Amino acid sequence: MTYDSKAEAMRGRELELLQAAGKIEKLQRQVKFTLIPAQYELSDQVYTRGKLKGQPKRGKLIEREVVYTADFVYINENGEKIVEDVKGFATKDYILKRKLMLFFFGIRVHEIRGRTR
């Protein structure tokens, strides 16, 4: 597997070992959470065929979606869903997305401080 950093690779190996030992389950990498969906102009056009027939078509894209991509998501021994992010340092963008995760989804992101040794 390819990881974004040495610290993330180390944490990935730790979590794989924990999963093999039965301490965690359903380990996933790079899980995407949509915080704000894409915004489109209104359109008066309608689909004329296919499974969307009769539904309004999207207009021109105004703003792209805002997403947070978690490094790891898994279920711990207590059955809780854990969302982890390995960070060397927290950027302003990350801090805002972390806050939005709590506000919209009620998920507190667990930060693992980057370490390579």
N, C-alpha and C positions, 0 to 999 in steps of 0.2 A: 504494500500500500504506500501511497505517496501522502505525506503530511506537509502542512504549511511551515512547520518549524521542528527543530529537534525536541523541544519541550513537548509539543503536541504528540510527536511520535512516541516519546517515553510514556506519556499518559495513556496513549492508545494501547501500548503494550501492557501497561499495568491493568487497564480495564479488561483487556482480552484474557489475562490471567485470572482476574476476579470472576469473569464469566465462566471460564473453564472450571473454576473451583466451585461454581454454583452460588457465589456470593451476590452476583447481579445477573440480570437477564435482559434480553431484547436490546442489546447494545447496537446503537446506530451512530453513524458518522455523518457530519455535514447535513443536519436536519434543518430545513427551511421553514421559518414562521413568517407569514405575511402580516405585517404590522398595519400597513395602510395599503389597500388595494389600488391598482392603477385607476386613474381618473380619465374619463373620455368625454368629448363634446356630446351634446344631445344630437340625435339623428332622427329624422322623420321617415327614414327608409325601414322597410320590413323585409325579412327573409321570405322568399317566394317558393322555396322548395327545401327538401331535406328535413331532418328532425327538428330544426329550429323554425320551420315554416310558421309564419304569423307573428313571430317574435321580433322586437325591434333590433335593428343592427346597431353595433357600436359606432360612434362617431370617431373622429380623429383623436389620437392619444394626446392628452394634455400633460399629464404627469405620470411618470413610471411608478410602479409599486415600491413600497419601502419594505425590505425584508431583513430579518435577522437570521443568520445561519449559525446554529449552535455547532460547536466542535463535536460534542458527544451528547447523546440522550440514551438513558437506560432506566431500568426498574431496579431499585435497591432491595435489600432483604425485607424491608418493611412494606414493600409493594408500592412505594412512592416513585413517581416519575421524576427523574433527576435530569436537569439540563446543565451541562458544563461548558465552560469556555476557558481555554488555556490562554493566558495573557502575559506578555512580557511587561506591558504597560497598558493602561486603559485610555483609549482615545476619547475625545468628546463625542464622536459619532457612536462609539460602542456604549458609552454611559447613557446616552439618550435612548438607544435601542434597548438596553437593559431595563431602563425605567418603563418603557412602553410594554415590554414583556410582562412586567409585574402589573401594570395598569390594565392592559387588555386581556391577558390570559391568566393572571394570578400566579405566574411562574417566577420564582426567584432564581436567577441564573447563578450557579455556583462557579465562582472564579477560582481557577487553579493558576497560581503564579508560576510563570515560566521558569523552569530550572533545567539545566542540561547535564547536571552531574548527579 
